[in-house]
Structure formats: C-alpha cells, structure tokens
Amino acid sequence: MFRTLVLLLLSIGSSHAGNENRVLVFGGTGQLGSAVVRELVAAGHPVTVFVRPASDRSRLEGLKLDYVSGDILDAAQVKAAFAGRDIRTVVDATARGDADDEFYPTAMANIIAGAKGGDVQQIILHGSVGAGKNIEQFPQANFGRMRSTLAAKGRAEQRLIDSGIGYTIIRNGILLSADLPPTRTARLSTDQRLMRKVTRADLGLLTVKCVGNPDYMNGIWHAVDDSLDVPPQYR
Ligand SMILES: NC(=O)c1ccc[n+]([C@@H]2O[C@H](COP(=O)([O-])OP(=O)(O)OC[C@H]3O[C@@H](n4cnc5c(N)ncnc54)[C@H](OP(=O)(O)O)[C@@H]3O)[C@@H](O)[C@H]2O)c1
C-alpha cells in the first residue's frame, strides 16, 4: 500500500517539468543513452550522467547535466556515484562492444549495490530481445555469437528482478540509427514474442514515460513500432 502510494506520488511528480526525481544514467554518452538523457532533461528531470574519464560527451553538448566519472565495472566507483545525490531513478543504457559477456551481470550487480545505499525507487534497464529464456521465442533467428551475450543479458535481468528494487526492463530488438527522428508511434508491449525495429529517439521518449510510472513497474516490455516494417523472419 505504502509502496503504491510512493509510486503514485512519483508518477505525478514525473509528469511535470521541474520535478525533483533525479535520474542517474549509465551509458548516457552512447547512441541510445544520449537520446534518453535528452528526453529526461526536456521533461524537467535533474540528470546525472555516469561517464568514463575518456568518454566522448559530444552527443550531450548544450545540456545542463551533472557528471560523475567512473567505470561501471568498478563497484566502488558506481557506489560513489550515488553518494549525496538523492538518486530516485536509474537508467542503464550501457553496451559492451567486445566479447566480455560478464559485463552485463557485473554492471547490474554494481548498480544494484549502489542503489541499495540510497533511496532508489526504480531501475530501468535497456536490454535486448532474446535475453535469457526469451531466446526460445525466436527459433528462426540466427543469433550466432550473440547467443552468449543474450544469456549474459538474461542473467543481468534476473539480478535486477531479484533485487527487491522497483524495475522496468525494456527489451530492444533492432535499433535504428541515432540520427533518425522519432516516429512517435513506438510503444511498449508485454508480448515477449515480438522482435521489432524502433528508433533510439522513440526509446528516449518511452523511457521518460516509464519514470516513476506504476503502469511500467516490475515487468518486462518489448519496444515495438507498428509504423516500421518487420523483417520477414519475425512476422
Ligand atoms: N544496436 C542494436 O541494434 C541493439 C539491439 C538490441 C539491443 N541493444 C541494446 O541497447 C543498448 C544501447 O545500445 P547502443 O548501441 O545505443 O549503445 P552504445 O552507443 O554502444 O553506447 C554504449 C554506452 O555504454 C557505455 N559504457 C561501455 N562500457 C562502459 C563502462 N565500462 N563503464 C561505463 N560506461 C560504459 C559507453 O560509454 P563510452 O562513451 O565511454 O564508450 C556508452 O555510453 C545496449 O544494451 C544494447 O545491447 C542494441
């Protein structure tokens, strides 16, 4: 009951510019993460972006942001990012280009440990369609080397689900170029059989919609956009 009330109050707060729901974004310098950061700022959220010392911040130019520096694989640095900031919501939009699949579960373990030291109400994870057991829904797909990455992403999801913190898992299928404008027709579906295209700009908008929103709490959603074509093998 108390939790529902807290989530409702957060939801009311997040729909107004200038609200105090501070969001900590991991991966905010990336193609998806920067779209998320832009929309959070536009919606009035104070935003902290966790960056590596050498991260290229050019995608975030001109935005009023608080930065904290560290590596998501360093538990102490992640914990320090939460200290004294009153973070209420976390967004994880990190991606690992190389073959180290343990990146995803380790990163999530560090985020959860850091969040537990504060008053975090929600962790929003940008994951992948096919993560964990969800891969069984797509026997027609040739995931190749992605198979072990998707298994690791499944372990990261499970860590989040088991954390006891409010969570929102957005599974992305095929992400379109970061240069494309939003179609504004993307949506989040509970149908876990869907592998669909979506723009990163639309994902930014959908992420903001999820912040503090009881309708998108404690579940898994697949990002879809009915205005974009569906590859034949996923129809
Ligand atoms: N591309 C697709 O079609 C597709 C499909 C399905 C799902 N997804 C998922 O969508 C998410 C975002 O993908 P994207 O292609 O937009 O990402 P991206 O552009 O590659 O950005 C990755 C972000 O992660 C950060 N990062 C990587 N290692 C880090 C570390 N050790 N510590 C802190 N930050 C670190 C990067 O920081 P730096 O700036 O320092 O490098 C960057 O901000 C990922 O989970 C990806 O798997 C993508």
The ligand as a Gaussian input file, in Angstrom:
#p B3LYP/6-31G(d) Opt

LIG

0 1
 N       22.296000      -1.853000     -31.608000
 C       21.192000      -2.582000     -31.627000
 O       20.545000      -2.844000     -32.672000
 C       20.658000      -3.121000     -30.327000
 C       19.673000      -4.074000     -30.388000
 C       19.124000      -4.520000     -29.204000
 C       19.560000      -4.018000     -28.005000
 N       20.546000      -3.093000     -27.953000
 C       20.983000      -2.643000     -26.640000
 O       20.694000      -1.256000     -26.451000
 C       21.620000      -0.716000     -25.501000
 C       22.289000       0.548000     -26.049000
 O       22.950000       0.285000     -27.266000
 P       23.709000       1.441000     -28.104000
 O       24.139000       0.784000     -29.380000
 O       22.870000       2.675000     -28.187000
 O       24.963000       1.726000     -27.170000
 P       26.337000       2.485000     -27.494000
 O       26.115000       3.625000     -28.430000
 O       27.396000       1.486000     -27.857000
 O       26.713000       3.111000     -26.057000
 C       27.257000       2.323000     -25.038000
 C       27.395000       3.160000     -23.779000
 O       27.898000       2.312000     -22.721000
 C       28.975000       2.991000     -22.095000
 N       29.923000       2.053000     -21.494000
 C       30.504000       0.962000     -22.072000
 N       31.346000       0.375000     -21.209000
 C       31.288000       1.102000     -20.052000
 C       31.960000       1.017000     -18.802000
 N       32.833000       0.020000     -18.550000
 N       31.671000       1.930000     -17.849000
 C       30.773000       2.933000     -18.095000
 N       30.119000       3.083000     -19.264000
 C       30.383000       2.175000     -20.234000
 C       29.637000       3.777000     -23.223000
 O       30.481000       4.764000     -22.695000
 P       31.688000       5.437000     -23.552000
 O       31.093000       6.651000     -24.199000
 O       32.733000       5.740000     -22.539000
 O       32.154000       4.396000     -24.573000
 C       28.398000       4.323000     -23.931000
 O       27.904000       5.459000     -23.246000
 C       22.590000      -1.865000     -25.200000
 O       22.160000      -2.578000     -24.064000
 C       22.474000      -2.736000     -26.419000
 O       22.895000      -4.060000     -26.177000
 C       21.108000      -2.641000     -29.101000

